[in-house]
């Protein structure tokens, strides 16, 4: 699934911030954003944005929170082992 990525023109703590199109910060500040493109992987979007701007970090609210939710391991219950009779 491809996501649309935007980068902020203004700096926050000396860094530009990469946002997803579903980000609340992006929807409030559309005039301050530049479209980077649609990519399947965050690494590609970060690489392209770092070619244009030197210091770029992903948004904590829209990108990192979603990645942490998707990467977290599902809760798996242990399955009992059945041994053969001796």
N, CA, C and O atoms as a GROMACS GRO file, in nm:
protein
  344
    1UNK      N    1   0.083  -0.117   0.000
    1UNK     CA    2   0.000   0.000   0.000
    1UNK      C    3   0.089   0.124   0.000
    1UNK      O    4   0.176   0.139   0.085
    2UNK      N    5   0.066   0.212  -0.094
    2UNK     CA    6   0.146   0.333  -0.104
    2UNK      C    7   0.088   0.442  -0.017
    2UNK      O    8  -0.034   0.460  -0.009
    3UNK      N    9   0.175   0.516   0.048
    3UNK     CA   10   0.136   0.630   0.130
    3UNK      C   11   0.187   0.757   0.064
    3UNK      O   12   0.290   0.757  -0.002
    4UNK      N   13   0.114   0.865   0.082
    4UNK     CA   14   0.156   0.995   0.031
    4UNK      C   15   0.230   1.069   0.140
    4UNK      O   16   0.182   1.080   0.253
    5UNK      N   17   0.349   1.119   0.106
    5UNK     CA   18   0.435   1.185   0.204
    5UNK      C   19   0.454   1.332   0.170
    5UNK      O   20   0.466   1.369   0.053
    6UNK      N   21   0.456   1.414   0.273
    6UNK     CA   22   0.480   1.558   0.262
    6UNK      C   23   0.592   1.596   0.357
    6UNK      O   24   0.613   1.530   0.459
    7UNK      N   25   0.665   1.702   0.323
    7UNK     CA   26   0.771   1.751   0.410
    7UNK      C   27   0.744   1.896   0.444
    7UNK      O   28   0.698   1.973   0.359
    8UNK      N   29   0.773   1.934   0.567
    8UNK     CA   30   0.750   2.072   0.610
    8UNK      C   31   0.864   2.161   0.561
    8UNK      O   32   0.980   2.122   0.565
    9UNK      N   33   0.828   2.280   0.516
    9UNK     CA   34   0.929   2.376   0.470
    9UNK      C   35   0.999   2.439   0.590
    9UNK      O   36   1.121   2.453   0.592
   10UNK      N   37   0.921   2.475   0.690
   10UNK     CA   38   0.980   2.537   0.809
   10UNK      C   39   1.045   2.430   0.896
   10UNK      O   40   1.004   2.314   0.896
   11UNK      N   41   1.146   2.470   0.970
   11UNK     CA   42   1.220   2.377   1.055
   11UNK      C   43   1.164   2.376   1.196
   11UNK      O   44   1.118   2.479   1.247
   12UNK      N   45   1.166   2.261   1.259
   12UNK     CA   46   1.130   2.243   1.398
   12UNK      C   47   1.251   2.181   1.467
   12UNK      O   48   1.290   2.070   1.434
   13UNK      N   49   1.309   2.252   1.562
   13UNK     CA   50   1.430   2.207   1.632
   13UNK      C   51   1.541   2.175   1.532
   13UNK      O   52   1.609   2.074   1.546
   14UNK      N   53   1.558   2.260   1.432
   14UNK     CA   54   1.664   2.251   1.331
   14UNK      C   55   1.646   2.131   1.236
   14UNK      O   56   1.742   2.091   1.171
   15UNK      N   57   1.526   2.074   1.228
   15UNK     CA   58   1.497   1.962   1.139
   15UNK      C   59   1.369   1.987   1.061
   15UNK      O   60   1.275   2.049   1.113
   16UNK      N   61   1.364   1.940   0.937
   16UNK     CA   62   1.240   1.935   0.862
   16UNK      C   63   1.170   1.805   0.900
   16UNK      O   64   1.236   1.707   0.935
   17UNK      N   65   1.038   1.803   0.894
   17UNK     CA   66   0.962   1.687   0.940
   17UNK      C   67   0.886   1.627   0.823
   17UNK      O   68   0.819   1.698   0.748
   18UNK      N   69   0.897   1.495   0.808
   18UNK     CA   70   0.827   1.420   0.704
   18UNK      C   71   0.693   1.373   0.760
   18UNK      O   72   0.688   1.310   0.865
   19UNK      N   73   0.585   1.405   0.689
   19UNK     CA   74   0.449   1.372   0.735
   19UNK      C   75   0.381   1.279   0.636
   19UNK      O   76   0.416   1.274   0.518
   20UNK      N   77   0.284   1.206   0.686
   20UNK     CA   78   0.195   1.125   0.604
   20UNK      C   79   0.073   1.211   0.569
   20UNK      O   80   0.046   1.309   0.638
   21UNK      N   81   0.000   1.176   0.463
   21UNK     CA   82  -0.115   1.256   0.423
   21UNK      C   83  -0.228   1.250   0.524
   21UNK      O   84  -0.316   1.336   0.522
   22UNK      N   85  -0.229   1.152   0.613
   22UNK     CA   86  -0.334   1.140   0.713
   22UNK      C   87  -0.302   1.213   0.842
   22UNK      O   88  -0.378   1.206   0.938
   23UNK      N   89  -0.191   1.283   0.845
   23UNK     CA   90  -0.145   1.349   0.968
   23UNK      C   91  -0.231   1.470   1.002
   23UNK      O   92  -0.271   1.546   0.913
   24UNK      N   93  -0.260   1.487   1.129
   24UNK     CA   94  -0.336   1.602   1.175
   24UNK      C   95  -0.256   1.731   1.159
   24UNK      O   96  -0.313   1.835   1.127
   25UNK      N   97  -0.126   1.725   1.181
   25UNK     CA   98  -0.040   1.843   1.165
   25UNK      C   99  -0.038   1.888   1.019
   25UNK      O  100  -0.041   2.007   0.990
   26UNK      N  101  -0.034   1.791   0.926
   26UNK     CA  102  -0.036   1.824   0.784
   26UNK      C  103  -0.166   1.893   0.746
   26UNK      O  104  -0.165   1.992   0.673
   27UNK      N  105  -0.278   1.842   0.795
   27UNK     CA  106  -0.408   1.901   0.759
   27UNK      C  107  -0.423   2.043   0.813
   27UNK      O  108  -0.497   2.123   0.755
   28UNK      N  109  -0.355   2.077   0.923
   28UNK     CA  110  -0.363   2.212   0.979
   28UNK      C  111  -0.268   2.309   0.909
   28UNK      O  112  -0.294   2.430   0.908
   29UNK      N  113  -0.157   2.260   0.850
   29UNK     CA  114  -0.054   2.346   0.792
   29UNK      C  115  -0.023   2.309   0.648
   29UNK      O  116   0.093   2.290   0.613
   30UNK      N  117  -0.123   2.297   0.564
   30UNK     CA  118  -0.102   2.255   0.425
   30UNK      C  119  -0.017   2.353   0.346
   30UNK      O  120   0.056   2.311   0.255
   31UNK      N  121  -0.025   2.481   0.377
   31UNK     CA  122   0.052   2.579   0.301
   31UNK      C  123   0.201   2.572   0.332
   31UNK      O  124   0.282   2.630   0.258
   32UNK      N  125   0.240   2.502   0.438
   32UNK     CA  126   0.380   2.490   0.477
   32UNK      C  127   0.441   2.358   0.430
   32UNK      O  128   0.556   2.328   0.464
   33UNK      N  129   0.368   2.277   0.352
   33UNK     CA  130   0.413   2.144   0.313
   33UNK      C  131   0.443   2.135   0.164
   33UNK      O  132   0.384   2.205   0.082
   34UNK      N  133   0.537   2.046   0.131
   34UNK     CA  134   0.572   2.015  -0.007
   34UNK      C  135   0.546   1.866  -0.028
   34UNK      O  136   0.583   1.784   0.055
   35UNK      N  137   0.482   1.833  -0.139
   35UNK     CA  138   0.456   1.693  -0.172
   35UNK      C  139   0.586   1.624  -0.213
   35UNK      O  140   0.657   1.671  -0.301
   36UNK      N  141   0.617   1.512  -0.148
   36UNK     CA  142   0.736   1.432  -0.180
   36UNK      C  143   0.698   1.324  -0.280
   36UNK      O  144   0.772   1.298  -0.375
   37UNK      N  145   0.583   1.261  -0.261
   37UNK     CA  146   0.536   1.157  -0.353
   37UNK      C  147   0.466   1.044  -0.280
   37UNK      O  148   0.446   1.049  -0.159
   38UNK      N  149   0.430   0.941  -0.358
   38UNK     CA  150   0.364   0.823  -0.302
   38UNK      C  151   0.462   0.706  -0.307
   38UNK      O  152   0.512   0.671  -0.414
   39UNK      N  153   0.489   0.648  -0.190
   39UNK     CA  154   0.585   0.540  -0.180
   39UNK      C  155   0.532   0.432  -0.088
   39UNK      O  156   0.452   0.459   0.002
   40UNK      N  157   0.578   0.310  -0.110
   40UNK     CA  158   0.538   0.200  -0.024
   40UNK      C  159   0.621   0.194   0.104
   40UNK      O  160   0.573   0.147   0.207
   41UNK      N  161   0.746   0.241   0.097
   41UNK     CA  162   0.834   0.229   0.212
   41UNK      C  163   0.876   0.366   0.263
   41UNK      O  164   0.901   0.459   0.186
   42UNK      N  165   0.882   0.377   0.395
   42UNK     CA  166   0.924   0.501   0.459
   42UNK      C  167   1.069   0.534   0.426
   42UNK      O  168   1.105   0.651   0.415
   43UNK      N  169   1.153   0.432   0.410
   43UNK     CA  170   1.295   0.454   0.384
   43UNK      C  171   1.315   0.528   0.251
   43UNK      O  172   1.402   0.614   0.241
   44UNK      N  173   1.236   0.495   0.152
   44UNK     CA  174   1.246   0.562   0.022
   44UNK      C  175   1.205   0.708   0.034
   44UNK      O  176   1.273   0.796  -0.019
   45UNK      N  177   1.095   0.734   0.104
   45UNK     CA  178   1.049   0.871   0.122
   45UNK      C  179   1.151   0.954   0.201
   45UNK      O  180   1.173   1.070   0.170
   46UNK      N  181   1.212   0.894   0.304
   46UNK     CA  182   1.314   0.964   0.380
   46UNK      C  183   1.437   0.993   0.294
   46UNK      O  184   1.494   1.101   0.304
   47UNK      N  185   1.477   0.899   0.211
   47UNK     CA  186   1.592   0.920   0.124
   47UNK      C  187   1.571   1.032   0.025
   47UNK      O  188   1.661   1.114   0.004
   48UNK      N  189   1.454   1.036  -0.036
   48UNK     CA  190   1.425   1.142  -0.133
   48UNK      C  191   1.415   1.277  -0.064
   48UNK      O  192   1.464   1.377  -0.116
   49UNK      N  193   1.352   1.281   0.052
   49UNK     CA  194   1.341   1.409   0.123
   49UNK      C  195   1.477   1.456   0.175
   49UNK      O  196   1.501   1.576   0.183
   50UNK      N  197   1.565   1.362   0.211
   50UNK     CA  198   1.699   1.402   0.257
   50UNK      C  199   1.787   1.445   0.141
   50UNK      O  200   1.887   1.513   0.164
   51UNK      N  201   1.754   1.408   0.017
   51UNK     CA  202   1.826   1.463  -0.098
   51UNK      C  203   1.795   1.611  -0.117
   51UNK      O  204   1.880   1.688  -0.162
   52UNK      N  205   1.673   1.650  -0.082
   52UNK     CA  206   1.631   1.789  -0.099
   52UNK      C  207   1.663   1.874   0.023
   52UNK      O  208   1.702   1.990   0.009
   53UNK      N  209   1.646   1.820   0.140
   53UNK     CA  210   1.672   1.890   0.266
   53UNK      C  211   1.770   1.806   0.347
   53UNK      O  212   1.760   1.683   0.347
   54UNK      N  213   1.863   1.868   0.415
   54UNK     CA  214   1.968   1.793   0.485
   54UNK      C  215   1.916   1.716   0.606
   54UNK      O  216   1.937   1.595   0.615
   55UNK      N  217   1.851   1.784   0.696
   55UNK     CA  218   1.808   1.719   0.820
   55UNK      C  219   1.657   1.696   0.817
   55UNK      O  220   1.578   1.790   0.823
   56UNK      N  221   1.619   1.569   0.806
   56UNK     CA  222   1.478   1.532   0.799
   56UNK      C  223   1.452   1.420   0.899
   56UNK      O  224   1.528   1.323   0.905
   57UNK      N  225   1.345   1.435   0.976
   57UNK     CA  226   1.305   1.329   1.069
   57UNK      C  227   1.158   1.297   1.042
   57UNK      O  228   1.083   1.385   1.000
   58UNK      N  229   1.115   1.172   1.066
   58UNK     CA  230   0.974   1.138   1.049
   58UNK      C  231   0.889   1.196   1.162
   58UNK      O  232   0.936   1.214   1.274
   59UNK      N  233   0.766   1.226   1.130
   59UNK     CA  234   0.672   1.282   1.228
   59UNK      C  235   0.642   1.179   1.337
   59UNK      O  236   0.621   1.061   1.308
   60UNK      N  237   0.641   1.224   1.459
   60UNK     CA  238   0.618   1.135   1.573
   60UNK      C  239   0.472   1.091   1.577
   60UNK      O  240   0.443   0.978   1.614
   61UNK      N  241   0.381   1.180   1.539
   61UNK     CA  242   0.239   1.149   1.552
   61UNK      C  243   0.185   1.060   1.441
   61UNK      O  244   0.105   0.971   1.468
   62UNK      N  245   0.226   1.083   1.317
   62UNK     CA  246   0.163   1.008   1.208
   62UNK      C  247   0.246   0.892   1.156
   62UNK      O  248   0.188   0.792   1.113
   63UNK      N  249   0.378   0.900   1.159
   63UNK     CA  250   0.460   0.794   1.100
   63UNK      C  251   0.514   0.700   1.207
   63UNK      O  252   0.496   0.579   1.198
   64UNK      N  253   0.580   0.753   1.308
   64UNK     CA  254   0.642   0.667   1.408
   64UNK      C  255   0.540   0.595   1.494
   64UNK      O  256   0.562   0.480   1.531
   65UNK      N  257   0.429   0.660   1.527
   65UNK     CA  258   0.327   0.595   1.608
   65UNK      C  259   0.265   0.479   1.531
   65UNK      O  260   0.240   0.373   1.589
   66UNK      N  261   0.240   0.497   1.401
   66UNK     CA  262   0.182   0.392   1.319
   66UNK      C  263   0.281   0.276   1.302
   66UNK      O  264   0.241   0.160   1.310
   67UNK      N  265   0.409   0.307   1.280
   67UNK     CA  266   0.509   0.202   1.263
   67UNK      C  267   0.525   0.123   1.392
   67UNK      O  268   0.541   0.001   1.388
   68UNK      N  269   0.522   0.191   1.507
   68UNK     CA  270   0.534   0.121   1.635
   68UNK      C  271   0.416   0.029   1.656
   68UNK      O  272   0.432  -0.082   1.707
   69UNK      N  273   0.296   0.072   1.616
   69UNK     CA  274   0.177  -0.011   1.631
   69UNK      C  275   0.185  -0.133   1.540
   69UNK      O  276   0.147  -0.243   1.581
   70UNK      N  277   0.234  -0.117   1.416
   70UNK     CA  278   0.243  -0.228   1.322
   70UNK      C  279   0.356  -0.325   1.355
   70UNK      O  280   0.345  -0.444   1.326
   71UNK      N  281   0.464  -0.275   1.414
   71UNK     CA  282   0.580  -0.359   1.443
   71UNK      C  283   0.562  -0.438   1.572
   71UNK      O  284   0.622  -0.544   1.589
   72UNK      N  285   0.480  -0.387   1.663
   72UNK     CA  286   0.467  -0.453   1.793
   72UNK      C  287   0.420  -0.597   1.773
   72UNK      O  288   0.334  -0.625   1.690
   73UNK      N  289   0.478  -0.687   1.851
   73UNK     CA  290   0.449  -0.829   1.834
   73UNK      C  291   0.308  -0.861   1.884
   73UNK      O  292   0.266  -0.809   1.988
   74UNK      N  293   0.238  -0.945   1.812
   74UNK     CA  294   0.105  -0.984   1.858
   74UNK      C  295   0.116  -1.074   1.981
   74UNK      O  296   0.217  -1.141   2.001
   75UNK      N  297   0.014  -1.073   2.059
   75UNK     CA  298   0.016  -1.155   2.180
   75UNK      C  299  -0.020  -1.299   2.141
   75UNK      O  300  -0.133  -1.329   2.103
   76UNK      N  301   0.078  -1.385   2.153
   76UNK     CA  302   0.059  -1.525   2.116
   76UNK      C  303   0.059  -1.608   2.245
   76UNK      O  304   0.149  -1.597   2.328
   77UNK      N  305  -0.043  -1.688   2.258
   77UNK     CA  306  -0.049  -1.775   2.376
   77UNK      C  307   0.030  -1.901   2.347
   77UNK      O  308   0.028  -1.951   2.235
   78UNK      N  309   0.099  -1.953   2.446
   78UNK     CA  310   0.178  -2.075   2.424
   78UNK      C  311   0.087  -2.195   2.395
   78UNK      O  312  -0.020  -2.208   2.453
   79UNK      N  313   0.132  -2.279   2.305
   79UNK     CA  314   0.057  -2.400   2.269
   79UNK      C  315   0.122  -2.517   2.343
   79UNK      O  316   0.243  -2.534   2.337
   80UNK      N  317   0.042  -2.598   2.411
   80UNK     CA  318   0.101  -2.709   2.485
   80UNK      C  319   0.158  -2.814   2.388
   80UNK      O  320   0.102  -2.839   2.281
   81UNK      N  321   0.268  -2.872   2.428
   81UNK     CA  322   0.335  -2.974   2.346
   81UNK      C  323   0.278  -3.110   2.384
   81UNK      O  324   0.270  -3.145   2.502
   82UNK      N  325   0.240  -3.186   2.286
   82UNK     CA  326   0.187  -3.321   2.312
   82UNK      C  327   0.295  -3.422   2.280
   82UNK      O  328   0.346  -3.428   2.168
   83UNK      N  329   0.329  -3.499   2.379
   83UNK     CA  330   0.433  -3.601   2.362
   83UNK      C  331   0.372  -3.734   2.324
   83UNK      O  332   0.259  -3.765   2.363
   84UNK      N  333   0.445  -3.812   2.250
   84UNK     CA  334   0.399  -3.946   2.215
   84UNK      C  335   0.409  -4.036   2.338
   84UNK      O  336   0.499  -4.019   2.420
   85UNK      N  337   0.318  -4.131   2.349
   85UNK     CA  338   0.327  -4.224   2.464
   85UNK      C  339   0.450  -4.312   2.450
   85UNK      O  340   0.491  -4.349   2.340
   86UNK      N  341   0.509  -4.347   2.564
   86UNK     CA  342   0.631  -4.430   2.562
   86UNK      C  343   0.601  -4.575   2.564
   86UNK      O  344   0.693  -4.657   2.563
   0.00000   0.00000   0.00000
